[in-house]
């Protein structure tokens, strides 16, 4: 298998964590779990609320964002 074929088997999940007013939430913990609820990967949002998780295999995942003082989503 070539390196490009191996890379094609994985994907990136990127997004932004926003509060109810639409403002960015910095330092939120974003976790990705498989269908069996096993944590696959996690990342923290930056100052603009952006996060990026790389190396996920294609499939369905549950996404959760948490930060003290906010209800988890």
N, C-alpha and C positions, 0 to 999 in steps of 0.2 A: 504494500500500500504506500502510495506517495504521501509526502507531507501535506500537499494541497488536498488530497482525498481525505486524509485524517482530519484536517481542519474543517472540512465541509461537514463532517459528522457532528460537529458541535455548534452551538449558537450562543448569542449574547442577549441578555435581558437588561434593558436600560430604561430608566424612567425618572420621575421626579415626585418627591413626597411633598404634598401641599396641605396646609391647615384648612379648616372650613371656610376661611375668608379668602383662600387662594394664595396665601403667602407661603414661601418655601420653608420647610422644616429641616434644619441642619442637624446632623448627628443622630438621625433616626436609624435604627437597626432594621434593615430589610432582609428578611430570610425567605428562602425558597425551599419548599418541601415537596417530596414526591407524593404520589397518591397514597402511599402507605404511611404518610406523615413523618418520614425520615428526613431530617434536614440535609439538604444537598449542598447548599451554599448560602453565604450571607455577605452583606456589604453594609457600610455606613454611608448615609447621604452626606454630601458636601455642603458648603455654606449656602448654595442655591437650591438645596434639596435634591440634587441629582445623585443617582446611584447607577452602578454598572456591575453586572455579574456575568463573567465570561466562563466558557467551557461547559455549558449545559448541553446535555444530549437533547435532541428534539423530543418533545413530549408535552404532557400536561403537568402543571405544577400548581401548588397553592402558594400564594405570595402574602407575606405579612409584614407590616411596618409597625415598629414600636418605638416609643420614646416616653420617658417619665413625664407625666403631666398631660398626656394625650391618651385617648382611648385607642387600643390596638385596632388596626384595620388590615 
